Amino acid sequence: MKTHLLLIPLLLASPLHALPPGFPATPVKSPLSQFVVPPVKVVWKSANGVANEDHLLRPKSGQAVLEDPSPPLTLKPGAGIVIDFGVEITGSVELFTPMTKEKDTPPVRVRFGESVSETMAEIGERGAQNDHALRDQTVRLPWLGKTTIGPSGFRFVRIDNTDPRIDLQLSQVRAILTLRDVPYLGSFRCSDTRLDRIWSTGAYTVHLNMQDYLWDGIKRDRLVWLGDMHPEVSVINAVFGANEVVPASLDLTRDVTPVTSWMNGISSYSMWWILIHEEWYQHHGDLAYLTRQRDYLTRLLKRLATFVDADGREKLDGMRFLDWPTFENKAAVHEGLQAMMILTMESGARLMDILGDAATARLCRETVASLRRHQPETSGRKSPAALLALAGAREPAQVAQLLKKDGPRDLSTFYGFYVLNALAKSGDIETGIDFISQYWGGMLDFGATTFWEDFDLEWTKNAGRIDQPVMPGKKDLHGDFGAHCYVGFRHSFCHGWAGGPTAWLSRNVLGIQPAAPGFAKVRIEPRLGKLQWAEGSYPTPKGVIHVRHEKQADGSVKSSITLPPGVEREP
């Protein structure tokens, strides 16, 4: 499936109109749409007991029929098969049964997998689980009918006949993709097709998580995590523009979190809520929506200000968290939280200026001045160092030397976004491009079609691809790795926080960023690095910006720019 073909609707809250008069309830139309995804190959089958598996790969009607001209898939008792749908999806699978002489149908075990090896795992084996969505279940099928199984996040499905006596026959198997039918307004192409693929993969990763709310994962972590949302929102701004899933998720978490608590129990996530609001306002200029946040925002900023001691050191409580690789390093976490407090209070001051609250804006600026008096001990880790550079607490060029050390190592798919942003702030676009190509591209090299909860290039040494059975002597890239909450097969292979490079390429290579709320003004400063050309588009409330940048023989860049009416380019 090609992501540019997934054109999907804005959230609709209007009632359905095709209901009979007197219908006892007023249902609301779902914001989600469904698309049929046919299987593309059979990647594994039992040594014995499988016949006519190619039947599943032929065009099908999506309707059980009395007669089928070709024989159905047959699985003898104990036999199984693994089907590849070609791309990671969120949704369900449909199994169709033909008309058989006997009406007895065997129980069928269905296992979803984000890798081939995950479909082979038992519950509890190397992290395999049913958390948030059932990925392993046994069901009964009807005679001459259709059964829907799911939802979950998956690319592969294993089907096993668990009956000791009866053959299983299937006339059709197909997947149902469920997501928002919104168009890809943003785009990116350049002289390096690998970067094009990474941009599209990051966009699709986030798109799959735009469900009823903005999730972080489509298999595990089908939840709203505020910190994880920040890279996702940056991608949505660059690809889809305004979408109701963002304010709905921000408001949901606000409404279930008293200001005396931290969002998701994590102090930094309440700070990310503030930072997301400023970015959303800058992109979309919705002052009415921002104004509705005034009371909670003011009380949260005042509370945050109490977590700074006399020496300017942050003293945040709750779960102290940046990203998983730094979780157990207290010095790294303090560095990062110190930087986040600076970033948040500066953002809060600007928001309070917009909302006309001079007293709270002054408190925020006084808190920033206090925070800048404290210089945290250096942990040597890249994630917090990047935040400190972004907060202006350390010299970006000096931090860039640490970020470049050992190449794209000590990165996470979450905070790698901020490492890239810090490199851009230092002026080093070429290293940022190299990191994207090696690190995020490394997942694609092993069969990924979406980006993962975490990744380490060291894992790929002597590892098999995720879209094939693991060969003897090879490491299982899914089942053998992971840590913390994502050990082995519990590891999510479609995690929205990993999509950051999509936003980064649009904002730094294409060079498009808002210079005034709602893109009343735009800043366009292309930085091609080693690329010969780049072109693309960026959505704004006033229309879509189109650009093409070409490097000239003298190293300068010639740009062709088309702005929608009402958008002024900043000189």
Number of C-alpha atoms within 10 A of each C-alpha: 12 9 15 13 9 16 14 17 14 15 17 13 11 12 12 12 10 6 11 7 7 7 8 7 7 12 13 11 13 14 21 19 16 14 13 14 17 21 22 15 16 18 15 15 19 14 9 11 16 18 15 14 19 12 18 21 16 12 10 14 8 15 13 19 14 9 9 11 5 10 16 21 21 20 26 21 18 19 20 24 22 24 26 23 19 17 20 26 29 23 22 19 23 16 21 23 24 22 17 12 7 8 10 13 19 21 17 19 17 24 24 30 29 29 27 26 21 29 26 17 19 13 14 11 14 18 21 22 21 16 12 15 16 18 26 22 14 15 14 11 20 16 18 18 15 20 14 16 22 20 20 25 28 30 25 28 27 23 21 23 26 21 17 11 11 17 18 27 24 22 26 25 23 22 26 21 20 19 24 24 19 18 17 24 21 24 22 23 21 20 15 14 10 15 22 17 18 25 26 23 25 27 31 28 29 32 27 26 30 27 20 16 19 28 27 29 30 29 30 25 20 20 16 19 23 26 26 22 24 23 25 32 28 23 29 26 23 28 28 20 24 19 17 15 21 21 17 14 20 20 14 13 18 19 12 11 15 12 17 10 15 19 24 18 14 20 21 25 23 25 25 21 22 23 21 23 23 19 18 23 19 19 25 21 19 14 14 9 13 17 14 11 15 16 9 14 23 17 13 20 23 17 13 21 19 12 15 18 13 10 12 18 21 25 14 19 12 13 14 20 21 24 21 18 16 21 15 12 13 13 17 24 21 23 25 27 24 28 27 23 25 26 22 26 27 21 22 28 24 17 24 22 15 14 15 12 15 13 11 20 24 15 17 26 18 15 23 21 15 18 24 18 13 16 16 18 10 12 16 14 20 27 27 28 29 30 27 26 24 25 22 14 20 16 15 24 16 12 22 24 11 15 27 17 11 8 14 22 17 19 25 25 24 27 25 28 26 25 28 26 24 28 26 23 18 18 16 19 22 17 20 26 22 17 22 25 20 16 20 30 19 17 24 20 13 16 16 23 25 27 29 23 22 23 25 18 15 9 15 18 10 12 18 20 24 23 20 15 18 17 11 8 9 13 18 23 24 27 21 14 18 22 12 9 10 16 17 20 27 23 28 25 30 33 30 36 33 31 34 30 31 32 25 26 27 26 23 21 27 29 18 24 19 21 17 18 18 20 24 21 17 22 17 21 16 22 23 25 17 14 16 15 22 24 21 19 23 24 24 26 17 15 16 18 20 19 21 20 24 20 18 11 7 6 10 11 17 13 18 10 14 13 16 14 11 12 21 15 15 13 7
